[in-house]
Amino acid sequence: MQAALILKSQKNMIRFLISSILFVSLVSITFISCNAQHKTSSATFSENNLPAEDPYFVKTKDTISLYGPRSITRNILQDKNGNFWFATWQGIIRYDGKFFTNFTLKEGLRHFHIFSVSEDKTGNIWFGTIGGGMYRYDGKSFTYFTTKDGLASNVVWCILPDKSGNIWFGTDNGVSRYDGKSFINFTTKDGLLHNSILSMMQDKTGKIWFGTQGGISCYETTTDMSNGDSTKRQAGFTNFTNETSLHFIGVCSILADKTGHIWIGSQAGLSRYDPSASLNTGRKSFTTVTTNSSHVFEDRSGKFWMNASSTNPQNMVLYRYDPLTEPGTKENSFTEIIVKNDQKDPFTNQIFGVTEDRNGNIWFGTVNGVCYYDGKSFTNFSEH
């Protein structure tokens, strides 16, 4: 029985990967992206020159429901007003604490899988799609952007509002920076390590870090304002590929902790980078923490939450890591938390984006929707 479950999982995973690769390939071939450093102002579109809608969009029967999404939920955001926004295969879904509203259906938005979601400092909510560009929601209406506006690609994996008010978009054809009026795009021609950008973050010195399919790139702006230093420096990319046999392939998560260390979640697992270590002194800049995670999130207490790269055949596995636990003590730094699930197929038991709400609950997306952990038990919003 166990062997049959594993075989079924493998077949499902293969089918999913093949369909995803074919779709993304089609997007890359069909839609023309802007060249690096090419600046383009916003344009108004007609229905005739918009990207074709995704034929695999999961359309629900209800626009407003008591139940949560029942499809892949890639990322979760709690906005400044306390509402939750879910990036799902059913479109853009908002949860106000009582009802789930599908804004893709409610507002008549184009039907695409939503992959990324972020809020800027003015309260705008940004949504990245797979093949359909992106949306900006100002609380009243949606504004639509595609490659016709200057976006590098219509596949938007991640979104980062920076401290200067720019919005960065990680795509499958480089990164776009939007200043509110126009886009500037960067690709490997400008020094970026790889054009598929899976994650982004800005550290306390103002540097922008990019987790790519092929490694890590760090972009330094022309002015370093850390510690009051306004020294002008030349803008450009610094790339990190391999050190002590670490292979940063598929960097799904990248974040900076309060001490300035950079944490990297990739196919190689979870690693920590110490910016103060010099590659020339023999001191290791990178430390492998675990080889069993790719999606990583730090909560307010400094603990890290992550998924397992392999899943239990009947349950999902969520890990909590405490970096303050001293090595060699009886207390384990890693806590394995089993998420009970009625689904018997291991392909359905996968964890994606993780976040923390105002009350300290840990929310995460799954193949079948969304749930949260309050430290004792799990709550999901499934109809079944």
C-alpha positions in Angstrom: 0.0 0.0 0.0 2.8 2.4 0.9 4.6 1.6 -2.4 1.4 2.3 -4.3 0.9 5.7 -2.6 4.5 6.7 -3.3 4.1 5.6 -7.0 0.9 7.6 -7.3 2.5 10.6 -5.8 5.4 10.4 -8.2 3.1 10.2 -11.2 1.0 13.2 -10.0 4.1 15.2 -9.4 5.5 14.4 -12.8 2.2 15.4 -14.4 2.1 18.7 -12.5 5.7 19.6 -13.3 5.3 18.8 -17.0 2.2 20.9 -17.3 3.9 23.8 -15.3 7.0 23.7 -17.5 5.0 23.6 -20.7 2.9 26.5 -19.6 5.8 28.7 -18.5 7.7 27.8 -21.7 4.6 28.9 -23.7 4.5 32.2 -21.8 8.2 32.8 -22.4 7.8 32.2 -26.2 4.6 34.0 -26.7 5.1 37.3 -24.8 8.0 39.7 -25.7 9.8 41.2 -22.6 11.6 44.5 -22.5 15.3 44.7 -22.8 17.5 45.3 -19.8 17.6 48.9 -18.6 14.9 49.8 -21.1 12.5 52.3 -19.6 8.9 52.4 -20.7 6.0 54.5 -19.5 2.6 53.0 -18.6 0.2 52.3 -21.5 -3.6 51.8 -21.8 -4.6 48.4 -23.2 -7.4 47.2 -25.4 -9.0 43.8 -25.0 -7.3 42.7 -28.2 -3.7 42.9 -27.0 -4.0 41.4 -23.5 -2.5 38.0 -22.6 -4.8 35.0 -23.3 -6.4 33.8 -20.1 -5.2 30.6 -18.4 -7.3 27.6 -19.5 -6.4 25.8 -16.3 -7.8 28.6 -14.0 -9.8 27.0 -11.2 -13.2 28.7 -11.3 -15.4 28.5 -8.2 -19.2 28.5 -8.1 -19.3 31.1 -5.3 -17.8 34.6 -5.2 -18.4 35.0 -1.5 -18.1 31.9 0.8 -17.7 30.8 4.4 -15.0 28.4 3.1 -11.5 29.0 2.1 -9.7 28.3 -1.2 -9.7 24.6 -2.3 -6.8 24.8 -4.6 -3.0 25.5 -4.5 -2.4 28.5 -2.3 1.2 29.8 -2.9 1.4 32.9 -0.7 -0.4 34.7 2.1 -0.5 38.3 3.3 -2.2 40.0 6.2 -2.6 43.7 5.3 -2.5 46.8 7.4 -6.2 46.6 8.0 -6.0 43.0 9.2 -7.5 41.4 6.1 -5.8 38.2 4.7 -5.1 38.0 1.0 -4.4 34.6 -0.6 -2.5 34.0 -3.9 -4.3 31.0 -5.2 -5.0 29.0 -8.4 -8.6 30.2 -8.0 -7.5 33.9 -8.3 -7.2 36.6 -5.7 -9.1 35.8 -2.5 -9.6 38.0 0.6 -10.6 36.8 4.1 -12.0 39.5 6.4 -12.3 37.1 9.4 -15.7 35.8 8.4 -16.1 35.6 4.6 -13.8 34.6 1.8 -14.3 36.9 -1.3 -12.9 35.9 -4.7 -11.9 39.3 -6.1 -10.9 37.8 -9.5 -14.6 36.9 -10.0 -16.1 39.9 -8.0 -14.2 42.5 -10.0 -14.2 40.7 -13.3 -10.4 40.3 -13.4 -8.7 38.1 -15.9 -8.4 34.5 -15.0 -4.9 33.6 -14.1 -3.2 31.6 -11.3 -2.0 34.1 -8.7 1.5 33.3 -7.3 2.7 36.3 -5.3 1.2 39.0 -3.1 2.7 42.0 -1.3 1.7 45.3 0.3 3.6 48.6 -0.2 4.0 51.4 2.4 1.1 53.3 1.0 -1.3 50.4 1.5 -1.5 49.2 -2.2 -1.7 45.4 -2.5 0.2 43.9 -5.5 -0.5 40.5 -7.0 1.7 38.6 -9.4 0.3 36.0 -11.8 1.6 33.1 -13.8 1.4 34.4 -17.4 -1.0 37.3 -16.9 1.3 40.1 -15.6 0.2 41.7 -12.3 -2.4 43.8 -10.5 -2.3 46.7 -8.1 -5.3 47.2 -5.7 -5.6 50.6 -4.0 -8.6 49.6 -1.9 -11.1 50.7 -4.5 -10.0 49.4 -7.9 -7.5 47.3 -9.7 -4.8 48.5 -12.1 -3.4 46.0 -14.6 0.2 45.8 -15.8 1.8 43.5 -18.4 4.8 43.5 -20.7 3.1 46.1 -22.7 3.7 48.5 -19.8 7.3 47.5 -19.7 7.2 44.6 -17.2 10.0 42.2 -17.9 7.7 39.2 -18.1 4.1 38.3 -17.5 5.2 35.6 -15.1 5.7 37.3 -11.7 7.2 34.9 -9.0 7.8 37.5 -6.3 7.2 41.2 -5.3 9.3 43.5 -3.1 8.5 47.1 -2.1 11.8 48.7 -1.1 12.6 51.5 1.4 12.7 54.1 -1.3 9.2 53.5 -2.5 10.1 51.4 -5.6 8.4 48.1 -6.3 10.6 45.2 -7.5 9.1 42.3 -9.5 10.9 39.0 -9.8 9.9 37.3 -13.1 11.1 34.4 -15.3 12.9 36.9 -17.5 14.8 39.1 -15.0 13.7 41.7 -12.5 11.7 44.8 -13.0 11.9 48.0 -10.8 8.8 50.2 -10.9 9.0 53.8 -9.5 5.3 54.6 -9.9 5.6 55.8 -13.5 7.8 53.4 -15.4 9.8 50.2 -15.4 13.6 49.6 -15.5 14.5 45.9 -16.2 17.6 44.0 -15.3 18.8 40.7 -16.7 21.9 38.6 -16.9 23.2 41.1 -19.4 23.4 43.6 -16.5 25.2 41.1 -14.2 22.2 39.3 -12.7 23.2 35.7 -12.0 20.0 34.1 -13.5 16.9 35.5 -15.1 14.4 33.4 -13.1 13.9 35.4 -9.9 12.1 33.3 -7.2 12.6 35.4 -4.0 13.8 38.9 -3.0 14.5 40.9 0.1 16.2 44.2 1.2 18.7 44.1 4.0 19.3 46.9 6.6 22.0 48.5 4.5 19.6 48.9 1.6 21.1 46.2 -0.6 18.5 44.1 -2.6 19.1 40.3 -2.6 17.7 38.1 -5.3 17.1 34.4 -4.9 17.3 32.9 -8.4 17.0 29.5 -10.1 20.7 29.5 -10.4 22.0 31.1 -7.2 22.1 34.4 -5.3 22.6 37.9 -6.6 23.0 41.1 -4.5 22.3 44.5 -6.0 23.9 47.5 -4.3 22.4 50.9 -5.0 24.6 54.0 -5.6 24.3 55.2 -2.0 24.9 53.3 1.2 22.9 54.8 4.1 23.8 52.3 6.8 25.2 53.8 10.0 24.6 57.3 8.5 27.2 56.6 5.8 26.1 58.4 2.6 29.2 57.3 0.6 28.3 56.9 -3.1 29.2 53.6 -4.6 28.8 52.2 -8.1 25.6 50.3 -8.5 25.9 46.7 -9.6 25.4 43.0 -8.8 27.5 40.7 -6.7 26.8 37.0 -7.3 27.1 34.1 -5.0 27.1 30.6 -6.5 29.1 27.9 -4.7 31.2 27.9 -1.6 32.3 24.7 0.2 30.2 22.6 -2.3 27.0 24.5 -1.5 24.8 24.7 -4.6 22.1 27.4 -4.4 19.7 26.1 -7.0 16.1 27.2 -6.8 16.3 29.8 -4.0 12.7 30.0 -2.9 13.3 32.0 0.2 15.8 34.7 1.2 15.6 36.9 4.3 17.7 38.9 6.8 17.5 38.5 10.6 18.0 41.2 13.2 21.7 40.4 13.4 22.2 41.0 9.7 22.7 37.3 8.8 21.1 36.3 5.5 19.1 33.1 5.5 18.7 31.1 2.3 16.1 28.4 1.5 16.9 26.5 -1.6 17.0 23.0 -3.1 20.1 22.6 -1.0 18.1 23.2 2.2 18.5 26.1 4.7 21.8 28.0 4.8 23.0 31.1 6.7 25.3 33.7 5.2 27.5 35.9 7.4 28.2 39.1 5.5 31.0 40.0 8.0 33.0 36.9 7.0 35.6 37.3 4.3 36.1 34.7 1.6 39.8 35.5 1.7 40.4 34.8 5.4 39.4 31.2 5.3 36.4 31.8 7.5 33.2 30.2 6.2 30.7 32.7 5.0 28.0 30.1 4.5 26.7 27.6 7.1 24.4 24.7 6.2 21.6 24.5 8.8 19.5 21.7 7.3 19.1 20.0 3.9 15.4 19.5 4.4 13.7 22.8 3.6 13.2 25.5 0.9 10.3 27.8 2.1 11.4 29.7 5.2 9.8 32.4 7.3 11.0 34.2 10.5 8.5 35.0 13.2 8.6 38.0 15.6 10.3 35.9 18.3 13.2 35.0 15.9 12.2 31.4 15.3 12.1 30.1 11.8 9.2 28.1 10.2 9.7 25.9 7.2 8.3 23.1 5.1 9.9 19.7 4.7 11.3 18.8 1.3 9.8 15.3 1.7 6.3 14.6 3.1 4.8 12.0 5.2 2.5 9.8 3.1 -0.5 10.8 5.2 0.4 14.1 6.9 2.1 17.4 6.1 5.3 18.3 8.0 6.0 21.8 9.3 9.3 22.5 11.1 10.1 25.2 13.7 13.7 26.1 14.1 15.2 28.0 17.1 18.6 29.4 16.1 19.3 30.4 19.8 19.3 26.8 21.0 22.9 25.9 21.8 24.5 23.0 19.9 25.1 20.0 22.1 22.3 20.6 24.5 19.5 18.2 25.1 16.9 20.5 23.6 16.5 20.0 19.9 16.8 23.1 17.7 14.2 21.6 15.3 10.6 20.8 16.2 8.7 18.7 13.8 5.0 19.5 13.7 2.6 17.1 12.0 -0.4 18.5 10.2 -3.2 15.9 10.3 -4.7 15.5 6.9 -7.5 13.2 5.6 -5.9 13.1 2.2 -3.9 9.8 1.6 -2.0 11.0 -1.4 1.4 12.5 -0.4 1.3 14.7 -3.5 -1.5 16.7 -1.9 0.4 17.2 1.4 2.8 20.0 0.6 3.4 23.3 2.3 4.1 26.6 0.5 4.4 30.2 1.6 4.4 30.8 5.4 3.5 33.9 7.3 2.6 35.1 10.8 -0.6 37.1 11.7 -1.0 39.8 14.3 -1.9 37.3 17.0 1.2 35.1 16.5 -0.6 32.4 14.5 1.4 30.8 11.7 -0.5 30.6 8.4 0.6 28.5 5.4 -0.6 27.6 2.0 -1.0 24.1 0.8 -2.0 22.2 -2.4 -5.6 22.1 -1.0 -6.0 25.6 0.4 -4.9 27.4 3.6 -4.7 26.7 7.3 -3.0 28.2 10.5 -1.3 26.9 13.6 -1.9 28.6 17.0 0.9 26.7 18.8 -1.4 23.9 19.8 -3.7 22.9 17.0 -4.5 23.5 13.3 -7.4 25.3 11.8 -8.4 24.9 8.1 -11.2 26.4 6.2 -12.1 23.4 4.0 -15.7 22.7 3.1 -15.1 19.0 3.6 
